[in-house]
Amino acid sequence: MEDRATRQIRRRNLGIKAEQNRQLHNNFSGLFYGLPFTKSNPDFVRSIKSQFSPESKLLLVCQEGLRSASAATKLEEAGFQNIACITSGLQSVKSGTLDSVGSTELQDAGKGGLVQVQGKISAVVGTVLICALIFITLFPEQAEKILQMAPTS
């Protein structure tokens, strides 16, 4: 019998390398799951059971597919049989594939709060760092003079 992690990877139709890349991406961009302010909902399965029978057809979605895959596993372990999830999340859905309401593209529907701000900040910080690297590479003497002007503690 295969273990839970292998079953999740098989169900997502991903290879081990894709799973490693996904984990690296999440850890790089901000892995909030498991931190004190983002704990799993201990009433999740009970809440779903109170609203749906184990025979109900359920589609679970999230932005990247990680939370929905985890939720699908919990429901599967609780006896639900007809579960589906978009394995790479809403971000993988191409425009026009599904009908949607509102001005937000479906690929961005799962984004909210810090993630929306973080993306913009990351682009600005990345641009500044790349410009600094180019400056240091092309003009090392000037860069050294600028760095010498910086106050030391």
N, C-alpha and C positions, 0 to 999 in steps of 0.2 A: 504494500500500500504506500502510495507516494505521500510525502509530507505536505503540509499546508502551503508553504512557499512555492514548492514545485507545482502544485495544483493551480495556484494563482497565476504563475507565469504561463503555464500551459493554457489556462482559460483565456488569458489576455492575448495569446498567440504571439508572444514576444520571446526572444531569446534571452539568455543570461546577460549578454553584452548590453542589450537594450535596457534591461532592468538595472544594470549598474549605471548606465548613463542617466537613467531617470533619477536614481537615488543621488548621484553626483549633482545633477541639476537642482534637485530640491534642496540639498544641503548648501549649495552655493547661493541660491537665490533667497533662501530663508525658509528653513524647515520649522514650521510652527507646531506641527502635530506632536502632541506629547508634552509640550511645555505646560506649565501650570494654568495658563489662561486658555488653553485649547485642549481640554481633555475629551476623551470619548464620552458620548452620552450613555450612561449606564442603563437608561430606560429605552434605548433605541429599539431593541427587538420587541420588548413588551409593548411599546407604542405602535409598532407596525402590526403586531399580532392583534391589537385591539381594533385596528381599522381594516385589516385584510385577512382573508383566510390563507392557509398555506398553499392552496391551489390557485390563488390569484396570480395574474400575470403582472409582474412589476419591472419597470425600467428604472434603473438607478443611474444618475448622472452627476458629475461634478466637473470642475474645470480641467483637470489633468487625468482623471481616471483612477487616481490612487484611493481617494476616500470612497468612491462608489464601488471599487473592487473589494475594498475591505468590508464595506457594508454588505455587499453581495455574499461574501464568505460567511459573515455572521448570520445572515438570514438563511443561507444554505445549511449551516450547522444547526439552525433552529427548526429545520424541516420544510422550509419553503422550496418549491420545486421549479417554478417557472420564473426564474430571475434572469434579467439581462442587464448589461451595462455597456456604455460606450467606453471601450477599454482605453482609448487615448484621450478621453474626456471631450468636453465641448470644444476645446481648442482645435480639435482635429476635424470638426464638421465644416465642410466648405459652404460658402454663401450660396443660398438658394436650394440647398439639399432638403431642408425641412422648412415648413411654414413657420413664421415667427411673427410676433406682435411687438410693436415698439421700434424705436430707432437703434437700439443696441444690437449689433451683430451677434448671432448665436455663439460664435467663438469667444466672445467677451462676456457672455451672460453670467458666467460663474465667477468673474473677477469682481472684487469689491474691496473697499477699505484700503488697507495698507498696500495691497498688491498694485492697485491703480497708481498710487503715488510712487511706490517703489520703482516701477518700470520707468517713469519719467526721470526720477532722481538718478537711477542707474545709468541712463543714457547720458545725462549731463556729466556725472562724475567720470564715466568712461571716456567721454570726449576730452575732458580736462586732462586726465591721466595720459591719454594717447598724445595729446598736444605737448605735454610736458616731456614725455619720452622723446618725441621728435626733436624738440628744442635742445634737450640735453645731448642727443646724438649728433645733431648738426652743428651745434654751437657750444661745445664743451667748456671753452674758456669763459664765455659769458655766463653760462649756467653756474660755473664754480664761483664767479664773482657774486652772483645773486645769492647763492647759498651761503657765502661768507658774510653777507649783510644780515642774515637772519639772526635775531637775538638768541642767545643761549641762556639757559637757566643756571 
